[in-house]
């Protein structure tokens, strides 16, 4: 069965061009939604994936209509391939039901993997170079100036023993966990009775 999927990012955009292309391609069923590609919650995409069976072919107008990112697109198409489902991107001229289409799509996948590996290598090289110069990566130790002020106030209120930890946290607009973190940072012995 030929199944179509059309998506636009906003309510103001129009699906007609995609729908016309999908109908012209002979899609028997077309799923359509108006949702940002960044959103992971796309009910129509999920519904389409549920009905697809081995031998079906999913038609889309362009690759960016299907996946949130290249990684997401590769995950979806990998799932299709495992399930024996083909994919045709009308505007991109990609058809994974053919050897040439699979080759082109796999080149895209290889390029994406190559880019991830390059980023990983550059990050590691940068961290190694920084360590060689005596610098350490990650967050700096300690608290920001604002957090330090709050920690001092927390210590004062805690040591006065007039308020419980829940009240102190509420007054300072911080969580109880943050309050304990600040107290430990200030070297305060925390009583289990409070």
C-alpha positions as CSV (number, residue, x, y, z in Angstrom):
1,X,0.0,0.0,0.0
2,X,1.2,3.5,-0.8
3,X,0.9,5.7,2.4
4,X,1.5,9.5,2.4
5,X,2.6,11.7,5.2
6,X,2.3,15.5,4.9
7,X,3.4,18.1,7.5
8,X,3.6,21.8,7.9
9,X,5.2,23.6,10.8
10,X,2.5,26.1,11.7
11,X,-1.2,26.5,11.6
12,X,-0.8,29.3,9.0
13,X,0.9,27.1,6.5
14,X,-0.9,25.2,3.9
15,X,-0.7,21.4,3.2
16,X,-2.3,21.6,-0.3
17,X,1.0,21.4,-2.4
18,X,2.1,18.3,-0.4
19,X,-1.3,16.7,-0.5
20,X,-1.5,17.2,-4.3
21,X,1.9,15.6,-4.8
22,X,1.0,12.7,-2.6
23,X,-2.3,12.1,-4.3
24,X,-0.6,12.3,-7.7
25,X,1.8,9.7,-6.6
26,X,-1.1,7.4,-5.9
27,X,-1.2,7.3,-2.1
28,X,-4.2,5.4,-0.8
29,X,-4.1,6.8,2.7
30,X,-2.5,10.2,3.7
31,X,-1.7,11.3,7.2
32,X,-1.4,15.0,7.7
33,X,-0.5,17.3,10.6
34,X,0.4,20.8,11.5
35,X,3.2,20.6,14.0
36,X,6.7,21.8,14.3
37,X,9.3,19.3,13.1
38,X,11.2,19.8,16.4
39,X,8.2,18.4,18.4
40,X,8.7,14.8,19.3
41,X,4.9,14.4,19.8
42,X,3.4,14.0,16.4
43,X,0.3,11.9,16.7
44,X,-0.3,11.5,13.0
45,X,3.3,10.3,12.4
46,X,2.8,7.8,15.2
47,X,-0.5,6.6,13.8
48,X,1.0,6.1,10.4
49,X,3.9,4.1,11.8
50,X,1.3,1.8,13.5
51,X,-0.5,0.9,10.4
52,X,2.5,0.3,8.1
53,X,3.1,-3.3,7.1
54,X,5.9,-5.1,5.2
55,X,5.8,-4.2,1.6
56,X,4.2,-0.8,2.2
57,X,5.8,2.4,0.8
58,X,5.7,5.7,2.7
59,X,5.6,8.8,0.4
60,X,6.7,12.2,1.7
61,X,7.1,15.5,-0.2
62,X,10.5,16.2,1.2
63,X,12.8,14.5,3.7
64,X,12.5,17.4,6.2
65,X,8.8,16.7,6.4
66,X,9.4,13.4,8.1
67,X,12.2,13.7,10.7
68,X,13.0,16.3,13.4
69,X,16.7,16.1,12.5
70,X,19.0,14.0,10.4
71,X,19.5,11.6,13.3
72,X,15.7,11.2,13.8
73,X,15.2,10.7,10.0
74,X,17.8,8.0,10.0
75,X,16.2,6.3,13.0
76,X,12.8,6.3,11.3
77,X,14.1,5.0,8.0
78,X,16.2,2.4,9.7
79,X,13.0,1.2,11.4
80,X,11.2,1.2,8.0
81,X,14.1,-0.9,6.5
82,X,14.0,-3.5,9.3
83,X,10.2,-3.8,8.8
84,X,10.4,-4.1,5.0
85,X,8.8,-0.7,4.4
86,X,10.1,1.5,1.5
87,X,10.3,5.3,1.5
88,X,9.9,7.7,-1.4
89,X,10.8,11.4,-1.1
90,X,9.1,13.0,-4.1
91,X,11.0,16.3,-4.2
92,X,14.4,14.9,-3.2
93,X,14.1,12.0,-5.8
94,X,15.0,9.4,-3.2
95,X,13.3,6.0,-3.4
96,X,14.6,3.4,-0.9
97,X,12.8,0.6,-2.8
98,X,15.5,0.8,-5.4
99,X,19.2,0.0,-5.1
100,X,20.2,3.5,-6.2
101,X,17.8,5.1,-3.7
102,X,19.2,3.0,-0.8
103,X,22.7,4.0,-1.8
104,X,22.0,7.7,-1.8
105,X,20.2,7.5,1.5
106,X,23.0,5.4,3.0
107,X,25.5,8.0,1.8
108,X,23.5,10.6,3.8
109,X,23.7,8.3,6.8
110,X,27.4,7.8,6.5
111,X,28.0,11.6,6.2
112,X,26.0,12.2,9.3
113,X,28.0,9.5,11.2
114,X,31.2,11.0,9.9
115,X,30.2,14.4,11.1
116,X,29.4,13.1,14.6
117,X,32.8,11.3,14.8
118,X,34.6,14.6,13.7
119,X,32.8,16.5,16.4
120,X,33.7,13.9,19.0
121,X,37.4,13.9,17.9
122,X,37.5,17.7,18.0
123,X,36.0,17.8,21.5
124,X,38.5,15.2,22.8
125,X,41.4,17.1,21.2
126,X,40.3,20.4,22.7
127,X,39.9,18.9,26.1
128,X,43.4,17.2,25.9
129,X,45.0,20.4,24.8
130,X,43.3,22.3,27.7
131,X,44.5,19.7,30.2
132,X,48.0,19.9,28.8
133,X,47.9,23.6,29.6
134,X,46.7,22.9,33.1
135,X,43.0,23.7,32.6
136,X,40.2,21.4,33.5
137,X,36.9,21.0,31.6
138,X,33.4,21.1,33.0
139,X,31.8,23.5,35.5
140,X,33.9,25.6,37.7
141,X,33.9,24.5,41.4
142,X,32.0,26.4,44.0
143,X,29.0,28.6,43.8
144,X,28.3,31.7,41.8
145,X,28.3,35.1,43.7
146,X,24.5,35.1,43.9
147,X,24.4,31.5,45.1
148,X,27.1,32.3,47.6
149,X,25.0,35.1,49.1
150,X,22.0,32.8,49.3
151,X,24.2,30.1,51.0
152,X,25.4,32.6,53.6
153,X,21.8,33.6,54.3
154,X,20.7,29.9,54.5
155,X,23.5,29.2,57.0
156,X,22.4,32.2,59.2
157,X,18.8,31.1,59.2
158,X,19.7,27.5,59.8
159,X,22.0,28.3,62.7
160,X,19.3,30.5,64.3
161,X,17.1,27.4,64.7
162,X,13.9,29.5,64.5
163,X,12.8,28.0,61.1
164,X,12.6,24.5,59.8
165,X,14.4,23.5,56.6
166,X,11.1,23.6,54.6
167,X,10.4,27.1,55.8
168,X,14.0,28.3,55.0
169,X,13.9,26.8,51.6
170,X,10.5,28.4,50.9
171,X,11.7,31.8,52.2
172,X,14.8,31.7,50.0
173,X,12.9,30.3,47.0
174,X,15.1,27.3,46.6
175,X,14.5,23.6,46.9
176,X,15.3,21.6,50.0
177,X,18.0,19.7,48.1
178,X,19.7,23.1,47.2
179,X,19.4,24.2,50.7
180,X,21.3,21.2,51.9
181,X,23.9,21.6,49.2
182,X,24.4,25.2,50.2
183,X,24.7,24.2,53.9
184,X,27.3,21.5,53.1
185,X,29.2,24.0,51.0
186,X,29.4,26.4,54.0
187,X,30.6,23.5,56.2
188,X,27.4,23.4,58.3
189,X,26.7,20.2,60.3
190,X,23.2,19.2,59.3
191,X,21.0,17.8,62.0
192,X,18.9,14.8,61.2
193,X,16.2,16.1,63.6
194,X,15.3,19.2,61.5
